Amino acid sequence: MSRSSVRRLLLAPVLAWSAASPSFAEVEPNAASVFMQAGVGEDAVRTVSIGMAWGVPWPGRIYRAYGISTRLELFASGWRTRRWDGEPRWLLQAGVVPVLRVRFDDGRSPWFMEGGIGLALLNAELRTPDRTFSTRLNFSDNLGVGRSFGVQGEHEVSLHLQHTSNAGIREPNPGLNLLLLRYAHRL
C-alpha cells in the first residue's frame, strides 16, 4: 500500500466527520446544554463541576452571520484543596458566567472559542499552605476552545482556563488558575 493510499485511508473518517457537521450558526443561539468538567489548578487543587448553559439571543442577525453567539452558564463545583496543616479539605463553589462564543468560518465550523467573566461564590474562604483568599465572592474569568461533533453537533469537548480572584477588592488576592476539560451535551 502506498503512502498516499494510507493518508487517504487515515483522512477519510476526519473528512466524513467534518462533512456531516451541521451549520452551527443555525442550531446554537438558543440551545440549552448540560456539561461536566474536571481539572487541576495551582496548589494541587483538583476540581469537578456540573453545569447548565442557555443560549441568549443577541438583537439582530449580524451576530449569527459571523458565528457569534452568547450563553449564560450556571455551575456548581467541588474543589479538593489542602488546609494549613496539609490535610485534605473540600470547598463548594457556585457561579454564573455570561459567555461570548465565536465559531470559525462565519459559524459553519465545528470549532469555537469562547470567553466570559462572571461571579462565583465559595462556601468558605480558600486557605492553603501557599494561598489565602480574603473573600468568598470572587470573579470567574473563563477562556475556552473546543469542538462540536455528532450528527446534529449535539456533543462538545473543550479545554478551559478559569481564573478565580476578587479583582483586588480586598487583600490578599492571590487568585487561582484552573485548567479544565469539559464535555457538554446540547438538549
Sequence and secondary structure as in RCSB ss.txt:
>XXXX:A:sequence
MSRSSVRRLLLAPVLAWSAASPSFAEVEPNAASVFMQAGVGEDAVRTVSIGMAWGVPWPGRIYRAYGISTRLELF
ASGWRTRRWDGEPRWLLQAGVVPVLRVRFDDGRSPWFMEGGIGLALLNAELRTPDRTFSTRLNFSDNLGVGRSFG
VQGEHEVSLHLQHTSNAGIREPNPGLNLLLLRYAHRL
>XXXX:A:secstr
  HHHHHHHHHHHHHHHHHT   HHHHSTT EEEEEEEEEEGGG EEEEEEEEEEE  SSSHHHHTTEEEEEEEE
EEEEEEE TTS EEEEEEEEEEEEEEEETGGGTSSEEEEEEEEEEEESS  B SS B S SEEEEEEEEEEEEES
TTS EEEEEEEEEEE TTSSS    EEEEEEEEEEE 
